[in-house]
Amino acid sequence: MNDPTSGGLALAAGARPRRFGAWYVAEHRLRVMWSYAQTILSTGIGEPLIYLYAMGVGLATLVDQNLGVEAGGVGYLVYVAPALLCSAGLATATIEFSYPVLLGYKWNPTFGGMHSGPISPGQIVDGLVISVVIRLTVTMVVYYAFMVLFGAVPSPAGWIAILVATLTGMAFGTLLMAYASTIRDDTGQLAMVERLVVLPLTLFSGTFFPLSQLPWFLQWLGWLSPLWHGTELARVATFGYPEPIWLTIVHVVVLVGMTAAGWLASRRIAVRRLTA
């Protein structure tokens, strides 16, 4: 004979996941990240060390000797370091919002399992966002620490670049998450995104030289690139890069708008895909 109180107990047990479902999903993703923590740690330390050393001791030395102090009155390392920080944020977000999303929907459909319980599709997406924000923030803090170590942050407000780089990663990452959520058959779409979108963004977003150095017919790419907006904003924070206040506001609005658009689109797609 069934216990009449069992249904009430089951509902009570599910109340907490229904309320804090996003945080349960975030915990799950962080535990998964912990399984490849060695890779995260090695790249998180090795990448800024190698890139900043190469730029500071290698390329920056040659540029400064031949061109003198340029780019707003600072050396090349100071100029390029914020761009490297934002590029690292974008790359990290690309990793976490591409194949792991496809994995959760198709290869190892954990999202369907989560939704079979009290966790909603929107909470699944929110949990993914929370987990990636945590990883991005930690990674950017480490990268920024190396920038300080290499003397690439003359401004006391430079720490704001950590937030900017995290937002830059989210601006691209949430849009990528929305796209990855639509993929039902993997035919190399995400690999093409990395080759045909991420790499050109890195090269043509004012990362290593001002956007104005590009031919006029390519400069529009910067205005569409979250990496350009993030890089310019990070430079304002780290060394007071001179630009009009309206342009700084535009950078913030574009990055926040891209993040919100990708996030909301991902939630809608998750509802449609998990409830179909």
C-alpha positions as CSV (number, residue, x, y, z in Angstrom):
1,M,0.0,0.0,0.0
2,N,1.4,3.4,-1.0
3,D,2.2,5.9,1.7
4,P,0.0,8.9,1.2
5,T,2.8,11.1,2.5
6,S,5.3,10.0,-0.1
7,G,4.1,12.3,-2.8
8,G,4.4,15.3,-0.4
9,L,7.9,14.2,0.6
10,A,8.9,13.9,-3.1
11,L,7.6,17.4,-3.8
12,A,9.4,18.8,-0.8
13,A,12.6,17.1,-1.9
14,G,12.4,18.7,-5.3
15,A,11.7,22.2,-3.9
16,R,15.3,23.1,-3.4
17,P,16.5,22.0,-6.9
18,R,13.5,23.9,-8.4
19,R,14.6,27.0,-6.6
20,F,18.4,26.7,-7.0
21,G,18.6,24.5,-10.1
22,A,21.0,26.8,-11.9
23,W,23.5,26.5,-9.0
24,Y,23.2,22.7,-9.1
25,V,24.0,22.8,-12.8
26,A,26.9,25.1,-12.2
27,E,28.3,22.8,-9.5
28,H,28.0,19.9,-11.9
29,R,29.9,21.8,-14.6
30,L,32.6,22.9,-12.2
31,R,33.1,19.3,-11.1
32,V,33.5,18.3,-14.7
33,M,36.1,21.1,-15.1
34,W,37.9,19.7,-12.1
35,S,38.4,16.5,-14.1
36,Y,40.7,18.4,-16.5
37,A,42.0,20.8,-13.9
38,Q,45.6,20.0,-14.8
39,T,45.0,21.3,-18.3
40,I,43.3,24.4,-17.0
41,L,46.1,25.1,-14.6
42,S,48.9,24.5,-17.2
43,T,47.3,26.7,-19.8
44,G,46.2,29.3,-17.2
45,I,49.8,29.8,-16.1
46,G,51.7,28.8,-19.2
47,E,49.8,30.9,-21.7
48,P,50.3,34.3,-20.0
49,L,53.9,33.5,-19.1
50,I,54.8,32.5,-22.7
51,Y,52.8,35.3,-24.5
52,L,53.8,38.1,-22.2
53,Y,57.5,37.0,-22.2
54,A,57.5,36.7,-26.0
55,M,55.9,40.1,-26.3
56,G,57.9,41.8,-23.5
57,V,61.3,40.4,-24.3
58,G,60.9,39.6,-27.9
59,L,58.5,41.6,-30.2
60,A,58.0,44.6,-27.9
61,T,61.7,45.2,-27.7
62,L,62.0,45.3,-31.5
63,V,58.9,47.5,-31.9
64,D,60.0,50.0,-29.2
65,Q,63.5,50.2,-30.6
66,N,62.4,50.8,-34.2
67,L,59.3,52.9,-33.6
68,G,59.8,54.4,-30.2
69,V,57.1,54.8,-27.6
70,E,53.8,54.8,-29.6
71,A,50.1,53.8,-29.0
72,G,49.1,56.5,-26.7
73,G,52.5,57.2,-25.2
74,V,53.2,53.7,-23.9
75,G,55.4,50.8,-24.9
76,Y,54.2,48.0,-27.1
77,L,53.9,45.5,-24.2
78,V,51.6,47.8,-22.3
79,Y,49.6,48.3,-25.5
80,V,49.2,44.7,-26.4
81,A,48.8,43.1,-23.0
82,P,45.1,44.1,-22.5
83,A,44.4,42.6,-25.9
84,L,46.1,39.3,-24.9
85,L,44.0,39.3,-21.8
86,C,40.7,39.7,-23.7
87,S,41.8,37.2,-26.3
88,A,42.4,34.7,-23.5
89,G,38.9,35.4,-22.2
90,L,37.4,34.8,-25.6
91,A,39.4,31.6,-26.1
92,T,38.4,30.2,-22.7
93,A,34.7,31.0,-23.4
94,T,35.0,29.3,-26.8
95,I,36.2,26.1,-25.1
96,E,33.5,26.0,-22.5
97,F,30.6,27.1,-24.7
98,S,31.2,24.9,-27.7
99,Y,31.8,21.2,-27.4
100,P,30.5,20.9,-23.8
101,V,27.2,22.3,-24.9
102,L,27.0,19.9,-27.8
103,L,28.0,17.1,-25.4
104,G,25.2,17.9,-23.0
105,Y,22.5,17.9,-25.7
106,K,23.8,15.0,-28.0
107,W,26.8,12.9,-27.2
108,N,26.2,12.5,-23.5
109,P,22.7,14.0,-23.0
110,T,23.0,15.1,-19.4
111,F,20.8,18.1,-20.1
112,G,17.9,15.8,-20.8
113,G,18.6,14.0,-17.6
114,M,18.6,17.2,-15.6
115,H,15.4,18.3,-17.2
116,S,13.7,15.0,-16.4
117,G,14.0,16.2,-12.8
118,P,12.9,19.5,-11.3
119,I,15.5,21.6,-13.2
120,S,14.2,23.7,-16.0
121,P,15.9,24.3,-19.4
122,G,16.4,27.9,-18.5
123,Q,18.2,26.9,-15.2
124,I,20.4,24.6,-17.2
125,V,21.6,27.5,-19.4
126,D,21.9,29.8,-16.4
127,G,24.1,27.1,-14.6
128,L,26.4,26.9,-17.6
129,V,26.7,30.7,-17.7
130,I,27.5,30.8,-13.9
131,S,30.2,28.1,-14.2
132,V,31.9,29.7,-17.1
133,V,31.9,33.1,-15.4
134,I,33.6,31.5,-12.5
135,R,36.2,29.9,-14.6
136,L,36.7,33.0,-16.7
137,T,37.2,35.2,-13.7
138,V,39.7,32.9,-12.1
139,T,41.6,32.6,-15.3
140,M,41.6,36.3,-16.0
141,V,42.8,37.1,-12.4
142,V,45.8,34.8,-13.0
143,Y,46.5,36.3,-16.4
144,Y,46.3,39.8,-14.9
145,A,48.7,38.9,-12.2
146,F,51.3,38.0,-14.8
147,M,50.6,41.3,-16.6
148,V,51.4,43.2,-13.3
149,L,54.5,41.0,-12.9
150,F,55.7,42.0,-16.3
151,G,55.0,45.7,-15.7
152,A,52.3,45.9,-18.3
153,V,49.7,47.7,-16.1
154,P,50.7,51.3,-15.3
155,S,47.2,52.4,-14.2
156,P,45.9,51.7,-10.6
157,A,42.5,51.0,-12.2
158,G,43.9,48.3,-14.3
159,W,42.1,45.5,-12.4
160,I,38.9,46.6,-14.2
161,A,40.4,44.8,-17.2
162,I,39.6,41.5,-15.4
163,L,35.9,42.3,-15.6
164,V,36.2,43.5,-19.1
165,A,38.0,40.4,-20.3
166,T,35.4,38.2,-18.6
167,L,32.6,40.2,-20.2
168,T,34.4,39.9,-23.6
169,G,34.5,36.1,-23.3
170,M,30.8,36.0,-22.3
171,A,29.8,38.3,-25.2
172,F,31.2,35.8,-27.7
173,G,30.6,32.7,-25.6
174,T,26.9,33.1,-25.1
175,L,26.3,33.6,-28.8
176,L,28.4,30.5,-29.5
177,M,26.4,28.6,-26.9
178,A,23.2,29.6,-28.7
179,Y,24.6,28.3,-32.0
180,A,26.0,25.1,-30.5
181,S,22.6,24.4,-28.9
182,T,21.0,24.2,-32.4
183,I,23.4,21.6,-33.7
184,R,21.9,18.1,-34.0
185,D,24.4,16.4,-36.2
186,D,28.1,17.3,-35.8
187,T,29.7,17.7,-39.2
188,G,32.5,20.0,-38.1
189,Q,30.5,23.2,-37.5
190,L,32.3,24.1,-34.3
191,A,35.7,23.4,-35.8
192,M,34.8,25.8,-38.6
193,V,33.8,28.4,-36.1
194,E,37.2,28.2,-34.5
195,R,39.0,28.5,-37.8
196,L,36.8,31.0,-39.6
197,V,35.5,33.1,-36.8
198,V,37.7,32.9,-33.7
199,L,41.0,33.2,-35.5
200,P,40.0,36.1,-37.8
201,L,38.6,37.9,-34.7
202,T,42.0,37.5,-33.0
203,L,43.9,38.9,-36.0
204,F,41.5,41.7,-37.1
205,S,40.2,43.2,-33.9
206,G,42.9,45.7,-33.2
207,T,44.7,43.1,-31.1
208,F,48.3,43.6,-32.2
209,F,47.9,47.0,-34.0
210,P,45.3,49.7,-34.0
211,L,42.2,49.0,-36.1
212,S,42.9,52.2,-38.1
213,Q,46.0,50.4,-39.6
214,L,43.6,48.0,-41.5
215,P,42.3,49.0,-44.9
216,W,39.2,51.0,-44.6
217,F,37.0,48.3,-46.1
218,L,38.1,45.9,-43.3
219,Q,37.7,48.3,-40.3
220,W,34.0,47.5,-40.0
221,L,35.0,44.0,-38.7
222,G,36.2,45.6,-35.5
223,W,32.8,47.2,-34.8
224,L,31.2,43.7,-35.1
225,S,33.9,42.1,-33.0
226,P,33.4,41.7,-29.2
227,L,37.2,41.3,-29.0
228,W,37.8,44.8,-30.4
229,H,35.3,46.4,-28.0
230,G,36.7,44.5,-25.1
231,T,40.3,45.2,-26.0
232,E,39.7,49.0,-26.4
233,L,37.9,49.0,-23.1
234,A,40.6,47.1,-21.3
235,R,43.2,49.5,-22.7
236,V,41.3,52.4,-21.2
237,A,41.4,50.6,-17.8
238,T,45.1,49.5,-17.9
239,F,46.8,52.6,-19.2
240,G,44.2,55.3,-19.9
241,Y,44.0,54.7,-23.6
242,P,42.7,58.0,-25.0
243,E,39.2,57.8,-26.6
244,P,36.0,59.8,-26.3
245,I,33.6,58.8,-23.5
246,W,30.8,58.0,-25.9
247,L,33.0,55.3,-27.5
248,T,33.7,53.8,-24.1
249,I,30.0,53.7,-23.5
250,V,29.4,52.0,-26.8
251,H,32.0,49.3,-25.9
252,V,30.1,48.5,-22.7
253,V,26.7,48.5,-24.4
254,V,27.8,46.2,-27.2
255,L,29.4,43.7,-24.9
256,V,26.5,43.6,-22.5
257,G,24.0,43.5,-25.4
258,M,25.8,40.5,-27.1
259,T,26.0,38.7,-23.8
260,A,22.2,39.2,-23.1
261,A,21.3,38.3,-26.7
262,G,23.2,35.0,-26.6
263,W,22.0,34.1,-23.2
264,L,18.3,34.7,-23.9
265,A,18.6,32.9,-27.3
266,S,20.2,29.9,-25.5
267,R,17.4,29.8,-23.0
268,R,14.7,29.8,-25.7
269,I,16.5,27.1,-27.7
270,A,17.0,25.0,-24.6
271,V,13.2,25.1,-23.9
272,R,12.4,24.2,-27.5
273,R,15.0,21.4,-27.7
274,L,14.4,19.8,-24.2
275,T,10.6,19.9,-24.3
276,A,10.1,18.8,-27.9
